[in-house]
Amino acid sequence: MRSTQVPAKTIAGAALVAAMTASTPVLAQEDKYIDIMPFLTRVDEERNTDRQAGGLRAAFGWQTQGNWFTEVHLFGTQLDGTNDRLTTPPPLFSGELYPSGDNDLTGLGMDAVYSFNGRNGYSPFLLGGVGVSHNNTKFDYGYQETNAFINLGAGITSGAISRSGLKIRAEVRYLRDFFAGDMNDWQFGFGLSIPLSCPPVAAPVAAPPPPEPKPEIINLDSDGDGVLDRNDRCPNTLPGAEVDEYGCVVADQTITLENIQFEFNSAKLTPRAEASLSQVAQSLRNQPNTQVEVAGHTDSQGNDSYNLRLSGQRAESVRRYLVQNGVNAARITARGYGETQPVASNASESGRAQNRRVELTFR
């Protein structure tokens, strides 16, 4: 019985990628990763090779928008030819496959991936994409074919299993290879996902100790929401928010956040913005029954699609910071509106500055 081997060139490529990853600095946002995944394959019997073999896949992925990711992957496997099917070569141009011994199947593809939890914790995913494959099986006396393929798959990534954010990935993938009249193969993979940028582990928010009893000050309204502290069930209300008789923010209103700036052409928050958002997080923790949308807006300068994408990334940065500072992730969503909802004229710098904003909409 022949042994199943992974192509040496594929192993070398995967090792090089892993070595490059080892020195990558850990950033605050997980939006890029590399996966190294051995797999078992069950190939189409029309290949005239062993039906089962092992292989290796290396993939580089990055966040496209929200829960959508894009992956570029390289895979390879060696299929032992079933040489006893043909003892002599078939007639020329017969259309039959002629086994060649150890037959390589390699491929390079690109997939769109939807991760249901955005790669946060255990996250099921679906994928689909296209690529090119190289089949080393001899066909009609000596042809090696490079063909297109399509593949569909499903799987799951685990939560982090180490302080560096390392994860486990498992998947099943159907591959339709347009080689010699189409081949239908299956691949079952299990491997490691290596983050190129890893989110920090959010520290648990400890419940504050009960306050020392203080003399009651009857007319004190600490957060300025119009409800005296003795009746205020939701303290530290955001400035300008409309509240009910108990000091809790009412639904269906939008508040513009002050002092929320980002690095130039980037979704990275400035230190001043983080300081302001810490106060916003404290307020939202004191409003436990609200649902909130973080909305990002830009001015009209630049490309429409670029502005829409940048506003979405900035809204997601604000949402992530609030969640890391104790706001329940199930209560808060993020969305970018680009330049579609201006509040002032884009003809002046002051108007454009007003349009570059982040808002909280209470549902």
Contacts in CASP RR format, 6 or more apart in sequence:
PFRMAT RR
TARGET T0000
AUTHOR 0000-0000-0000
METHOD contacts of the structure
MODEL  1
MRSTQVPAKTIAGAALVAAMTASTPVLAQEDKYIDIMPFLTRVDEERNTD
RQAGGLRAAFGWQTQGNWFTEVHLFGTQLDGTNDRLTTPPPLFSGELYPS
GDNDLTGLGMDAVYSFNGRNGYSPFLLGGVGVSHNNTKFDYGYQETNAFI
NLGAGITSGAISRSGLKIRAEVRYLRDFFAGDMNDWQFGFGLSIPLSCPP
VAAPVAAPPPPEPKPEIINLDSDGDGVLDRNDRCPNTLPGAEVDEYGCVV
ADQTITLENIQFEFNSAKLTPRAEASLSQVAQSLRNQPNTQVEVAGHTDS
QGNDSYNLRLSGQRAESVRRYLVQNGVNAARITARGYGETQPVASNASES
GRAQNRRVELTFR
2 50 0 8 1.000
2 80 0 8 1.000
2 102 0 8 1.000
4 50 0 8 1.000
4 52 0 8 1.000
4 53 0 8 1.000
4 54 0 8 1.000
4 55 0 8 1.000
4 78 0 8 1.000
4 80 0 8 1.000
5 78 0 8 1.000
5 102 0 8 1.000
6 38 0 8 1.000
6 54 0 8 1.000
6 55 0 8 1.000
6 56 0 8 1.000
6 76 0 8 1.000
6 77 0 8 1.000
6 78 0 8 1.000
7 55 0 8 1.000
7 56 0 8 1.000
7 76 0 8 1.000
7 77 0 8 1.000
7 78 0 8 1.000
7 104 0 8 1.000
7 106 0 8 1.000
9 106 0 8 1.000
10 55 0 8 1.000
10 56 0 8 1.000
10 58 0 8 1.000
10 74 0 8 1.000
10 75 0 8 1.000
10 76 0 8 1.000
10 106 0 8 1.000
11 56 0 8 1.000
13 58 0 8 1.000
13 74 0 8 1.000
14 36 0 8 1.000
14 56 0 8 1.000
14 58 0 8 1.000
17 34 0 8 1.000
17 36 0 8 1.000
17 58 0 8 1.000
17 60 0 8 1.000
18 34 0 8 1.000
18 36 0 8 1.000
18 194 0 8 1.000
21 34 0 8 1.000
21 194 0 8 1.000
21 196 0 8 1.000
24 196 0 8 1.000
24 197 0 8 1.000
26 164 0 8 1.000
26 195 0 8 1.000
26 197 0 8 1.000
26 198 0 8 1.000
27 196 0 8 1.000
27 197 0 8 1.000
27 198 0 8 1.000
28 197 0 8 1.000
28 199 0 8 1.000
28 200 0 8 1.000
29 197 0 8 1.000
29 199 0 8 1.000
29 317 0 8 1.000
29 320 0 8 1.000
30 63 0 8 1.000
30 119 0 8 1.000
30 165 0 8 1.000
30 195 0 8 1.000
30 197 0 8 1.000
30 198 0 8 1.000
30 199 0 8 1.000
31 62 0 8 1.000
31 63 0 8 1.000
31 197 0 8 1.000
32 60 0 8 1.000
32 61 0 8 1.000
32 62 0 8 1.000
32 63 0 8 1.000
32 195 0 8 1.000
32 196 0 8 1.000
32 197 0 8 1.000
33 60 0 8 1.000
33 61 0 8 1.000
33 62 0 8 1.000
33 119 0 8 1.000
33 193 0 8 1.000
33 194 0 8 1.000
33 195 0 8 1.000
33 196 0 8 1.000
34 58 0 8 1.000
34 59 0 8 1.000
34 60 0 8 1.000
34 61 0 8 1.000
34 193 0 8 1.000
34 194 0 8 1.000
34 196 0 8 1.000
35 57 0 8 1.000
35 58 0 8 1.000
35 59 0 8 1.000
35 61 0 8 1.000
35 71 0 8 1.000
35 73 0 8 1.000
35 169 0 8 1.000
35 191 0 8 1.000
35 192 0 8 1.000
35 193 0 8 1.000
35 194 0 8 1.000
36 56 0 8 1.000
36 57 0 8 1.000
36 58 0 8 1.000
36 191 0 8 1.000
36 192 0 8 1.000
36 194 0 8 1.000
37 56 0 8 1.000
37 57 0 8 1.000
37 58 0 8 1.000
37 59 0 8 1.000
37 169 0 8 1.000
37 171 0 8 1.000
37 189 0 8 1.000
37 190 0 8 1.000
37 191 0 8 1.000
37 192 0 8 1.000
38 54 0 8 1.000
38 55 0 8 1.000
38 56 0 8 1.000
38 57 0 8 1.000
38 189 0 8 1.000
38 190 0 8 1.000
38 191 0 8 1.000
39 54 0 8 1.000
39 55 0 8 1.000
39 56 0 8 1.000
39 57 0 8 1.000
39 75 0 8 1.000
39 77 0 8 1.000
39 173 0 8 1.000
39 187 0 8 1.000
39 188 0 8 1.000
39 189 0 8 1.000
39 190 0 8 1.000
40 52 0 8 1.000
40 53 0 8 1.000
40 54 0 8 1.000
40 55 0 8 1.000
40 187 0 8 1.000
40 188 0 8 1.000
40 189 0 8 1.000
41 52 0 8 1.000
41 53 0 8 1.000
41 54 0 8 1.000
41 55 0 8 1.000
41 77 0 8 1.000
41 185 0 8 1.000
41 186 0 8 1.000
41 187 0 8 1.000
41 188 0 8 1.000
42 51 0 8 1.000
42 52 0 8 1.000
42 185 0 8 1.000
42 186 0 8 1.000
42 187 0 8 1.000
42 188 0 8 1.000
43 49 0 8 1.000
43 51 0 8 1.000
43 52 0 8 1.000
43 53 0 8 1.000
43 79 0 8 1.000
43 105 0 8 1.000
43 183 0 8 1.000
43 185 0 8 1.000
43 186 0 8 1.000
44 177 0 8 1.000
44 183 0 8 1.000
44 184 0 8 1.000
44 185 0 8 1.000
45 51 0 8 1.000
46 97 0 8 1.000
46 180 0 8 1.000
46 183 0 8 1.000
47 79 0 8 1.000
47 97 0 8 1.000
47 103 0 8 1.000
47 137 0 8 1.000
47 183 0 8 1.000
48 81 0 8 1.000
48 82 0 8 1.000
48 85 0 8 1.000
48 86 0 8 1.000
48 97 0 8 1.000
48 98 0 8 1.000
48 99 0 8 1.000
48 137 0 8 1.000
49 79 0 8 1.000
49 80 0 8 1.000
49 81 0 8 1.000
49 82 0 8 1.000
49 99 0 8 1.000
49 103 0 8 1.000
49 137 0 8 1.000
50 79 0 8 1.000
50 80 0 8 1.000
50 81 0 8 1.000
50 82 0 8 1.000
53 77 0 8 1.000
53 78 0 8 1.000
53 79 0 8 1.000
53 80 0 8 1.000
54 77 0 8 1.000
54 78 0 8 1.000
55 75 0 8 1.000
55 76 0 8 1.000
55 77 0 8 1.000
55 78 0 8 1.000
56 75 0 8 1.000
56 76 0 8 1.000
56 77 0 8 1.000
57 73 0 8 1.000
57 74 0 8 1.000
57 75 0 8 1.000
57 76 0 8 1.000
57 187 0 8 1.000
57 189 0 8 1.000
58 73 0 8 1.000
58 74 0 8 1.000
58 75 0 8 1.000
59 71 0 8 1.000
59 72 0 8 1.000
59 73 0 8 1.000
59 74 0 8 1.000
60 71 0 8 1.000
60 72 0 8 1.000
60 73 0 8 1.000
61 69 0 8 1.000
61 70 0 8 1.000
61 71 0 8 1.000
61 72 0 8 1.000
61 113 0 8 1.000
62 69 0 8 1.000
62 70 0 8 1.000
63 69 0 8 1.000
64 70 0 8 1.000
64 112 0 8 1.000
65 309 0 8 1.000
65 312 0 8 1.000
66 118 0 8 1.000
66 316 0 8 1.000
67 114 0 8 1.000
67 115 0 8 1.000
67 116 0 8 1.000
67 117 0 8 1.000
67 118 0 8 1.000
68 112 0 8 1.000
68 113 0 8 1.000
68 114 0 8 1.000
68 115 0 8 1.000
69 112 0 8 1.000
69 113 0 8 1.000
69 114 0 8 1.000
69 115 0 8 1.000
69 118 0 8 1.000
69 119 0 8 1.000
70 110 0 8 1.000
70 111 0 8 1.000
70 112 0 8 1.000
70 113 0 8 1.000
71 110 0 8 1.000
71 111 0 8 1.000
71 113 0 8 1.000
71 127 0 8 1.000
72 108 0 8 1.000
72 109 0 8 1.000
72 110 0 8 1.000
73 108 0 8 1.000
73 109 0 8 1.000
73 110 0 8 1.000
73 111 0 8 1.000
74 106 0 8 1.000
74 107 0 8 1.000
74 108 0 8 1.000
74 109 0 8 1.000
75 106 0 8 1.000
75 107 0 8 1.000
75 187 0 8 1.000
76 104 0 8 1.000
76 105 0 8 1.000
76 106 0 8 1.000
76 107 0 8 1.000
77 104 0 8 1.000
77 105 0 8 1.000
77 106 0 8 1.000
78 102 0 8 1.000
78 103 0 8 1.000
78 104 0 8 1.000
78 105 0 8 1.000
79 102 0 8 1.000
79 103 0 8 1.000
79 104 0 8 1.000
79 105 0 8 1.000
79 137 0 8 1.000
80 101 0 8 1.000
80 102 0 8 1.000
80 103 0 8 1.000
81 99 0 8 1.000
81 100 0 8 1.000
81 101 0 8 1.000
81 102 0 8 1.000
81 103 0 8 1.000
81 137 0 8 1.000
82 99 0 8 1.000
83 99 0 8 1.000
83 101 0 8 1.000
85 99 0 8 1.000
86 96 0 8 1.000
86 98 0 8 1.000
86 99 0 8 1.000
89 98 0 8 1.000
89 141 0 8 1.000
90 96 0 8 1.000
90 98 0 8 1.000
92 140 0 8 1.000
92 141 0 8 1.000
93 140 0 8 1.000
94 140 0 8 1.000
95 139 0 8 1.000
95 140 0 8 1.000
97 137 0 8 1.000
97 139 0 8 1.000
97 180 0 8 1.000
98 137 0 8 1.000
98 138 0 8 1.000
98 139 0 8 1.000
98 140 0 8 1.000
98 141 0 8 1.000
98 142 0 8 1.000
99 137 0 8 1.000
99 138 0 8 1.000
100 136 0 8 1.000
100 137 0 8 1.000
100 138 0 8 1.000
103 135 0 8 1.000
103 136 0 8 1.000
103 137 0 8 1.000
104 134 0 8 1.000
104 135 0 8 1.000
104 136 0 8 1.000
105 133 0 8 1.000
105 134 0 8 1.000
105 135 0 8 1.000
105 136 0 8 1.000
105 177 0 8 1.000
106 133 0 8 1.000
106 134 0 8 1.000
107 131 0 8 1.000
107 132 0 8 1.000
107 133 0 8 1.000
107 134 0 8 1.000
107 149 0 8 1.000
108 131 0 8 1.000
108 132 0 8 1.000
109 129 0 8 1.000
109 130 0 8 1.000
109 131 0 8 1.000
109 132 0 8 1.000
109 149 0 8 1.000
110 129 0 8 1.000
110 130 0 8 1.000
110 131 0 8 1.000
111 127 0 8 1.000
111 128 0 8 1.000
111 129 0 8 1.000
111 151 0 8 1.000
112 127 0 8 1.000
112 128 0 8 1.000
112 129 0 8 1.000
113 125 0 8 1.000
113 126 0 8 1.000
113 127 0 8 1.000
113 128 0 8 1.000
114 125 0 8 1.000
114 126 0 8 1.000
114 127 0 8 1.000
115 123 0 8 1.000
115 124 0 8 1.000
115 125 0 8 1.000
115 157 0 8 1.000
116 123 0 8 1.000
116 124 0 8 1.000
116 125 0 8 1.000
117 123 0 8 1.000
117 124 0 8 1.000
119 157 0 8 1.000
119 167 0 8 1.000
120 199 0 8 1.000
120 329 0 8 1.000
121 157 0 8 1.000
121 158 0 8 1.000
121 159 0 8 1.000
121 160 0 8 1.000
122 156 0 8 1.000
122 157 0 8 1.000
122 158 0 8 1.000
122 159 0 8 1.000
123 156 0 8 1.000
123 157 0 8 1.000
123 159 0 8 1.000
124 154 0 8 1.000
124 155 0 8 1.000
124 156 0 8 1.000
125 154 0 8 1.000
125 155 0 8 1.000
125 156 0 8 1.000
125 157 0 8 1.000
125 171 0 8 1.000
126 153 0 8 1.000
126 154 0 8 1.000
126 155 0 8 1.000
127 151 0 8 1.000
127 152 0 8 1.000
127 153 0 8 1.000
127 154 0 8 1.000
127 171 0 8 1.000
127 173 0 8 1.000
128 150 0 8 1.000
128 151 0 8 1.000
128 152 0 8 1.000
128 153 0 8 1.000
129 150 0 8 1.000
129 151 0 8 1.000
129 152 0 8 1.000
130 148 0 8 1.000
130 149 0 8 1.000
130 150 0 8 1.000
130 151 0 8 1.000
131 148 0 8 1.000
131 149 0 8 1.000
131 150 0 8 1.000
131 151 0 8 1.000
132 146 0 8 1.000
132 147 0 8 1.000
132 148 0 8 1.000
132 149 0 8 1.000
133 146 0 8 1.000
133 147 0 8 1.000
133 148 0 8 1.000
133 149 0 8 1.000
133 177 0 8 1.000
133 179 0 8 1.000
134 144 0 8 1.000
134 145 0 8 1.000
134 146 0 8 1.000
135 144 0 8 1.000
135 145 0 8 1.000
135 146 0 8 1.000
135 147 0 8 1.000
135 177 0 8 1.000
135 179 0 8 1.000
135 180 0 8 1.000
136 144 0 8 1.000
137 144 0 8 1.000
137 145 0 8 1.000
137 179 0 8 1.000
137 180 0 8 1.000
138 144 0 8 1.000
139 145 0 8 1.000
139 180 0 8 1.000
145 179 0 8 1.000
145 180 0 8 1.000
147 177 0 8 1.000
147 178 0 8 1.000
147 179 0 8 1.000
148 178 0 8 1.000
149 175 0 8 1.000
149 176 0 8 1.000
149 177 0 8 1.000
149 178 0 8 1.000
150 175 0 8 1.000
150 176 0 8 1.000
151 173 0 8 1.000
151 174 0 8 1.000
151 175 0 8 1.000
151 176 0 8 1.000
152 173 0 8 1.000
152 174 0 8 1.000
153 171 0 8 1.000
153 172 0 8 1.000
153 173 0 8 1.000
153 174 0 8 1.000
154 171 0 8 1.000
154 172 0 8 1.000
155 169 0 8 1.000
155 170 0 8 1.000
155 171 0 8 1.000
155 172 0 8 1.000
156 169 0 8 1.000
156 170 0 8 1.000
156 171 0 8 1.000
157 167 0 8 1.000
157 168 0 8 1.000
157 169 0 8 1.000
157 193 0 8 1.000
158 167 0 8 1.000
158 168 0 8 1.000
158 169 0 8 1.000
159 167 0 8 1.000
159 168 0 8 1.000
160 166 0 8 1.000
160 167 0 8 1.000
160 198 0 8 1.000
160 201 0 8 1.000
161 167 0 8 1.000
161 168 0 8 1.000
163 201 0 8 1.000
164 195 0 8 1.000
164 198 0 8 1.000
165 195 0 8 1.000
165 198 0 8 1.000
166 192 0 8 1.000
166 193 0 8 1.000
166 194 0 8 1.000
166 195 0 8 1.000
167 192 0 8 1.000
167 193 0 8 1.000
167 195 0 8 1.000
168 190 0 8 1.000
168 191 0 8 1.000
168 192 0 8 1.000
168 193 0 8 1.000
169 189 0 8 1.000
169 190 0 8 1.000
169 191 0 8 1.000
169 192 0 8 1.000
169 193 0 8 1.000
170 189 0 8 1.000
170 190 0 8 1.000
170 191 0 8 1.000
171 188 0 8 1.000
171 189 0 8 1.000
172 186 0 8 1.000
172 187 0 8 1.000
172 188 0 8 1.000
172 189 0 8 1.000
173 186 0 8 1.000
173 187 0 8 1.000
173 188 0 8 1.000
173 189 0 8 1.000
174 184 0 8 1.000
174 185 0 8 1.000
174 186 0 8 1.000
175 184 0 8 1.000
175 185 0 8 1.000
175 186 0 8 1.000
175 187 0 8 1.000
176 182 0 8 1.000
176 183 0 8 1.000
176 184 0 8 1.000
176 185 0 8 1.000
177 183 0 8 1.000
177 184 0 8 1.000
177 185 0 8 1.000
199 320 0 8 1.000
199 324 0 8 1.000
200 324 0 8 1.000
202 323 0 8 1.000
202 324 0 8 1.000
202 325 0 8 1.000
202 326 0 8 1.000
205 285 0 8 1.000
205 325 0 8 1.000
205 326 0 8 1.000
216 230 0 8 1.000
217 229 0 8 1.000
218 228 0 8 1.000
218 230 0 8 1.000
219 228 0 8 1.000
220 228 0 8 1.000
220 229 0 8 1.000
220 230 0 8 1.000
221 227 0 8 1.000
221 228 0 8 1.000
221 229 0 8 1.000
221 232 0 8 1.000
222 229 0 8 1.000
222 232 0 8 1.000
222 235 0 8 1.000
222 236 0 8 1.000
223 232 0 8 1.000
223 235 0 8 1.000
223 236 0 8 1.000
223 237 0 8 1.000
224 237 0 8 1.000
225 232 0 8 1.000
225 237 0 8 1.000
225 241 0 8 1.000
225 243 0 8 1.000
225 247 0 8 1.000
226 243 0 8 1.000
226 247 0 8 1.000
227 243 0 8 1.000
227 245 0 8 1.000
227 246 0 8 1.000
227 247 0 8 1.000
229 235 0 8 1.000
231 245 0 8 1.000
231 246 0 8 1.000
231 247 0 8 1.000
232 246 0 8 1.000
232 247 0 8 1.000
233 246 0 8 1.000
233 247 0 8 1.000
233 248 0 8 1.000
234 243 0 8 1.000
234 246 0 8 1.000
234 247 0 8 1.000
234 248 0 8 1.000
234 249 0 8 1.000
234 286 0 8 1.000
234 287 0 8 1.000
235 286 0 8 1.000
236 279 0 8 1.000
236 282 0 8 1.000
236 283 0 8 1.000
236 286 0 8 1.000
237 243 0 8 1.000
237 247 0 8 1.000
237 249 0 8 1.000
237 283 0 8 1.000
237 286 0 8 1.000
237 287 0 8 1.000
238 249 0 8 1.000
238 255 0 8 1.000
238 280 0 8 1.000
238 283 0 8 1.000
238 360 0 8 1.000
239 258 0 8 1.000
240 255 0 8 1.000
241 249 0 8 1.000
241 253 0 8 1.000
241 255 0 8 1.000
241 362 0 8 1.000
242 249 0 8 1.000
242 250 0 8 1.000
242 253 0 8 1.000
243 249 0 8 1.000
243 250 0 8 1.000
244 250 0 8 1.000
248 287 0 8 1.000
248 289 0 8 1.000
248 290 0 8 1.000
249 287 0 8 1.000
249 290 0 8 1.000
249 362 0 8 1.000
250 362 0 8 1.000
251 290 0 8 1.000
251 362 0 8 1.000
251 363 0 8 1.000
252 362 0 8 1.000
252 363 0 8 1.000
253 361 0 8 1.000
253 362 0 8 1.000
254 295 0 8 1.000
254 359 0 8 1.000
254 360 0 8 1.000
254 361 0 8 1.000
254 362 0 8 1.000
255 359 0 8 1.000
255 360 0 8 1.000
255 361 0 8 1.000
255 362 0 8 1.000
256 357 0 8 1.000
256 358 0 8 1.000
256 359 0 8 1.000
257 276 0 8 1.000
257 277 0 8 1.000
257 280 0 8 1.000
257 318 0 8 1.000
257 357 0 8 1.000
257 358 0 8 1.000
257 359 0 8 1.000
257 360 0 8 1.000
258 276 0 8 1.000
259 272 0 8 1.000
259 273 0 8 1.000
259 275 0 8 1.000
259 276 0 8 1.000
260 269 0 8 1.000
260 273 0 8 1.000
260 276 0 8 1.000
260 277 0 8 1.000
260 318 0 8 1.000
260 357 0 8 1.000
260 358 0 8 1.000
261 269 0 8 1.000
261 270 0 8 1.000
261 272 0 8 1.000
261 273 0 8 1.000
262 268 0 8 1.000
262 269 0 8 1.000
262 270 0 8 1.000
262 273 0 8 1.000
262 314 0 8 1.000
262 317 0 8 1.000
263 269 0 8 1.000
263 270 0 8 1.000
265 310 0 8 1.000
267 310 0 8 1.000
267 312 0 8 1.000
267 313 0 8 1.000
267 314 0 8 1.000
267 316 0 8 1.000
267 317 0 8 1.000
268 317 0 8 1.000
269 277 0 8 1.000
269 317 0 8 1.000
269 318 0 8 1.000
269 321 0 8 1.000
274 321 0 8 1.000
277 318 0 8 1.000
277 321 0 8 1.000
277 322 0 8 1.000
277 325 0 8 1.000
278 325 0 8 1.000
280 322 0 8 1.000
280 360 0 8 1.000
281 321 0 8 1.000
281 322 0 8 1.000
281 325 0 8 1.000
281 326 0 8 1.000
281 327 0 8 1.000
284 290 0 8 1.000
284 292 0 8 1.000
284 322 0 8 1.000
284 327 0 8 1.000
284 331 0 8 1.000
284 332 0 8 1.000
285 326 0 8 1.000
285 327 0 8 1.000
288 328 0 8 1.000
290 331 0 8 1.000
290 362 0 8 1.000
290 363 0 8 1.000
291 331 0 8 1.000
291 332 0 8 1.000
291 362 0 8 1.000
291 363 0 8 1.000
292 331 0 8 1.000
292 332 0 8 1.000
292 333 0 8 1.000
292 360 0 8 1.000
292 361 0 8 1.000
292 362 0 8 1.000
292 363 0 8 1.000
293 332 0 8 1.000
293 333 0 8 1.000
293 334 0 8 1.000
293 335 0 8 1.000
293 360 0 8 1.000
293 361 0 8 1.000
293 363 0 8 1.000
294 315 0 8 1.000
294 316 0 8 1.000
294 318 0 8 1.000
294 319 0 8 1.000
294 322 0 8 1.000
294 332 0 8 1.000
294 333 0 8 1.000
294 334 0 8 1.000
294 335 0 8 1.000
294 358 0 8 1.000
294 359 0 8 1.000
294 360 0 8 1.000
295 315 0 8 1.000
295 334 0 8 1.000
295 335 0 8 1.000
295 336 0 8 1.000
295 337 0 8 1.000
295 358 0 8 1.000
295 359 0 8 1.000
295 360 0 8 1.000
295 361 0 8 1.000
296 311 0 8 1.000
296 312 0 8 1.000
296 314 0 8 1.000
296 315 0 8 1.000
296 318 0 8 1.000
296 334 0 8 1.000
296 335 0 8 1.000
296 336 0 8 1.000
296 337 0 8 1.000
296 338 0 8 1.000
296 357 0 8 1.000
296 358 0 8 1.000
296 359 0 8 1.000
297 311 0 8 1.000
297 336 0 8 1.000
297 337 0 8 1.000
297 338 0 8 1.000
297 339 0 8 1.000
297 341 0 8 1.000
297 342 0 8 1.000
297 355 0 8 1.000
297 356 0 8 1.000
297 357 0 8 1.000
297 358 0 8 1.000
297 359 0 8 1.000
298 307 0 8 1.000
298 310 0 8 1.000
298 311 0 8 1.000
298 338 0 8 1.000
298 339 0 8 1.000
298 355 0 8 1.000
298 356 0 8 1.000
299 307 0 8 1.000
299 339 0 8 1.000
299 342 0 8 1.000
299 346 0 8 1.000
299 351 0 8 1.000
299 352 0 8 1.000
299 353 0 8 1.000
299 355 0 8 1.000
299 356 0 8 1.000
300 307 0 8 1.000
300 339 0 8 1.000
300 342 0 8 1.000
300 346 0 8 1.000
300 352 0 8 1.000
300 355 0 8 1.000
301 346 0 8 1.000
301 352 0 8 1.000
304 338 0 8 1.000
304 339 0 8 1.000
307 338 0 8 1.000
307 339 0 8 1.000
308 336 0 8 1.000
308 337 0 8 1.000
308 338 0 8 1.000
308 339 0 8 1.000
308 340 0 8 1.000
310 338 0 8 1.000
311 336 0 8 1.000
311 337 0 8 1.000
311 338 0 8 1.000
312 334 0 8 1.000
312 335 0 8 1.000
312 336 0 8 1.000
312 338 0 8 1.000
314 336 0 8 1.000
314 358 0 8 1.000
315 334 0 8 1.000
315 335 0 8 1.000
315 336 0 8 1.000
315 358 0 8 1.000
316 334 0 8 1.000
318 334 0 8 1.000
318 358 0 8 1.000
319 332 0 8 1.000
319 333 0 8 1.000
319 334 0 8 1.000
322 332 0 8 1.000
323 329 0 8 1.000
323 332 0 8 1.000
339 346 0 8 1.000
339 355 0 8 1.000
342 355 0 8 1.000
343 354 0 8 1.000
343 355 0 8 1.000
343 357 0 8 1.000
344 350 0 8 1.000
344 351 0 8 1.000
344 352 0 8 1.000
344 354 0 8 1.000
344 355 0 8 1.000
345 351 0 8 1.000
346 352 0 8 1.000
346 355 0 8 1.000
END
